[in-house]
């Protein structure tokens, strides 16, 4: 099965299924000699794991990491670093009743047509469970980026049509939806809980800010920094769109409004989102992603069986009524992976 590898100089390969024995990642290109504690990676895993609040899946996965190679005496060796997370709360039998029906919004139909078979156990490889491996790899990349002075923070700005009206970075990890506006967070939680009670779900918008990136990262013409970030974000199953800086609002601006003018202190505005010509400017990199409503809902929906017969299906199980809260650390992880790869590519250019 192709398409499981990302990166050129800092490369990751994820494996595993939602209700299989484990998920994991192999990371190649890790700088040797870096002190890396398991607790540092585990802290990021704990941000993504299910069962954190009333607005996340009640599935109980502790996401305990197991580093099986690439570390010695608390330091990275430079050889492939392999991390395994064993699944502990699998319930594949919960999907037996719908194994011959296509769930609306899921990859059931497309996987069957691509491979001629599909793993119906909680979406198998297409499950959001796969992102646990990405977060583990992203934590390793984050550690390397910290040494470069780079910081990355993502947060929810909108859920179910309720938008944040203020920005308080300190509040992001103190509310269950990881919103940057604590007042809006309360209304978001109420909206999610009401939809969940009705068997429905909602989506939202997540923004990411990256600070401390040196100017010059990005490879024209096909490996532009914004193109690589876009690919990484759109590879997350629930993400349906992305915009940088002013984004789609740029279509309503004149060139004189959109251009980021400069003085001796730097850029006066940041409508470009920190990237020009596909290369970092040194300004803060800012992008937003559109997160679709969770596909797994218990409201009955019309669909087809694998034999082409019409039927009605309701997905009963343990699912997030809104993916935004748990996708935030995934967004940060993928951004870390992209940037560490780009830093290593830039270093190779100057060698």
N, C-alpha and C positions, 0 to 999 in steps of 0.2 A: 504494500500500500504506500504510494508515494505521497509527497506533500507534508511530511512530518518533520522536516528539517528547516530551520531558519538560521541565517547568518553566514558570513564568509570567514571572518577572522575570529569572531566569538560566535561559536555555532552551537545550537541546541537541537536535540532530537527527543521528542516526547513519545511516550508509549503508554498503553493501558486502556481499559474500558471502565465505564461507570460501575458496573456490577461484576467486574472481573476480580481477579485476586489483588491487583495493585495498579497504580499509575506511577509514572516516574519520568526522569529526564537524564540524558547524558549530555554533558557540557564539555565542549572542546575549545581550547584557546584561552583557558583561564591563566592569568598571570601567576607564575610560581612565587612562593615565598610570602604570600599574603596571609596574615592571621585571620582566621575565619572560624568563629564559634558556631556550633550547631544552634545555640539559643538565638543567634542573630537571624538565621534563616527561619527558625521556628516562629519567631515573632511575626514575620510576614505571613506564614501559613495560618497562624491563629486569626489574622485579620480576614482571611478569605473563607475559613471553614464554615460549614453550615451550623445551624442551631444557635446563632448568637442572640436572636431576639424574636419578637412576634412577627416580624416582617421578613424573616428568612426561613429557608427549609428546615424542618425539625430533624432531618437526617443527622445522626450522630456519628460524624467522622472526626477523629481527633487530629488527623493529618500529621501524625508523628513522623518526622523525617528519619530516613536511614541512609547515611552517606556510606557507600560501599567501595568507593575508589576515589583517588585524586586528592586525598588528604593524608598528612603524616605529621604527628606531633603538633596538631593544631594549626598547621599551615598548608596552603595549597601546594601541590607538587608540580603543577603545570601539565600533568597527564590528565586524560579524560576524568572529569568529576561526575560520578553517577549517584543519583539520589532516588530512592524508592519510597513510596508512601503506600503502605498496605491498606486496602479497603477493609473496614471492620463492621460496617452496618449495611451490607448488601441485602436486597430483597428482590432478586430476579423473578421470583414467582408472582410478584405483584403485577407483572406485565404479561403473564400467560394468556389472559383473556383478550388481550388486544394485539397479540403477536401477528395476527393475520389481517390487521387493519392499519391503514395509514393515518397517523395522527396529524390533524391540520397544524401547520406551522412548523412541523418537525422535518428532519431529514430522512424519515422513513422511506418515502417515495423515491427520492433521488439516490439514496444509497443502494436501494434494491436495483434501480436501473443502471447504476454505474458498475456495481460489482456482481450482480446476479444473486446476491444474498445480503442479509443484514442481521446485525445483532440487535434484537428487539429489547434487550434488557436495559431499560432506562436510556435509550439512545446509543448505548455502546460507545464507540469512539467519538460520536458527534455530541456526546453529553458535555455539559458545562464542567463536569468532574475533571475533564482533561486539563482545565486551566490550573488545577492544583500544581501540576508539574511545571507550568510556566511561572507560577509565583515562586517556586523553589529556585528555578534558574534565575529569575529576576532578582532575587535576594542576593545571589552571588554577584551578579552584574552591579547591583546597587553598591555593594561593598567596594568594588573596584572604582566605581564612579565617585564615591565619597572621597577617595584619595585624590581625585582630580578636582575636587571642589564643586561637584555637580549635585544638585538636590532636585527631587521630583516629588510633586504633590498633586494628587487628583482628588476630586470631590464631586458630589452631586449638586447640580444647579437647578434641576427641574425634575419633577415626578408627577405623572398624571395631570399635567397642565398647571401644577402649582410650582411657581418659579421663585428662586431665591431673590431677595431684594437687597441683600447686604452681603459683605464678605468678611467673615471672621474665621481665619485659618485655624485658630486655636480651638474652635468648636467642632471641627470636622470629625474628629475621632471620639467626640463626647455624645453624639446622637446616633441612633440606630440606622439612619439612612445616609450617614456621612455627608450631610449637607453643609454648605458653607454659611448658611443662615439659620441659626437655631430656632427662630420663630417659625420660619417656613417648614422646618423639619417636623414640628409638631403637627402641622396640617398635612404634611406628606404621609406621616405614619397613620393618621386617621383615614386618609384616602385609601392607602394600601390595605388596611385592616378591613375596611368596608367592602372593598372589591373582593378580598380573599373570602370574606364571609358569604359573599354571593357566588363564590366559585369562579371568580374572574381574576384578571391580572392587569398590570399597567407597565408602561415603559417610562423613559425619561432621558435626560441629558447629563452627561458627565464631562467636566472640564479638567484639563491637565495643564499644569504650569511647570516648566523646566528651567532652572536657574543655574548660572555658572558655566554654561557651555561656551567654549572658545569659538571665535569665528573661524570659518573654514571647513567645518564638517559637512560632508555630503559629496556624492559622486555624480556629476552630470554625465550623460543626460538622463539615463534610465534609472539610476540609483540615487536620485535626489533625496535629500534628508526627509523632506515632507512626504515623498512617495514611499519611502521605507517605513516611516511612521504610520502612514495610511494603510499600507499593506499589513503591518503588524496589528493595528487596531481592528481592521476589517476581517482579520483572521480569527478574531474572537467571535464565537457563534452568534451572540445576540446583537452585535453591532451592525447597523444598517446605513450609517453615514458618518462623515467626518468633515470638519472645516477648521481652517487655521486662521488665527488673527481675526480680522473683520469677517472672514468667511463669506457667506452668502450675502451679508449686508453690503459687501463691496460692490455688488451689482447695482445698488441704489446710490452709490457715491460717485462724485466726479473724480477725475484723476488728481486734481489739485487737493482733494480731500483725502484720498486714499494713500498717496505717496508719503512715505515716512521721511520727513526732512531731518537734516542733521545740523548740529553745531559742534563746537570743540568738545563738548561733554558727551556726545553720542547722538542717538536717535531721539527726536522730540515726541514721536508717536510710535506705535507698534502695530499698525494695521496688517503688516506682513506676518505677524506672529513669530518673529525671530528668524525667519528663513527667506532669503532672496535668491532667486535662480537655483533653488534646490540646495543652497549652502547656508549654514548657520551664520547669523550676523553678529552674534555675541549678546544680542538682546534676549530677553526672556522668551522662550518658545511656548506658545499658547495654542492649544487646539481643543475642540469639543467633539464628542461622539454622540450619535443618536442610538439609544438602546431600545430595542423593541419590547413590547409586552411579552411576558413569559408565555411560551406556547402551550405549556401543560396547564389546562384549566379543566374544572369538573363540570362546566356547562356542556350539555349534550350538543354535539356538532355533526353535521352531515359529512360523510367521507366515503371512501371506497375500500373494499377488501383487496387483498393481493390477487384475488381471482377476478377482480373487476366488478363486483357486485356492490350496489349502494347499501350503506348501512349508517347507523348513528353510533358515535363514540363519545365517551366521557373519560378523561384521563384522571384516574384516582391515584393519588400517591403523595409523596413528600416533595413539594416543589416550592421555589421562591415565588411569592405573588408579585414581586418586583425584583429585577436582577441588579438594579443600580447599586445598592449597598455593598454587595459582594463583588461587583465587577470593578470597583474602584482600585483595590490592590492589584487586580489583573492588568488594568490599564497602566498602572505605575510599573509593574513588572515588565511588560512588553516594551515600554518606553526605555527602561533601563537596558534591556537586551539590545535594542536597536542602537542606542547611543554608545554602549561599550564596543559594539562591533564597528561603529563608525570611527571611534577614537583609534581603534587598532588599525583600521584601514588607512586612516590619515598618517599614523606613525609609519606604516609601511611605505607610503608615498614619499616621505621625507628621508627614509633610510638611504 
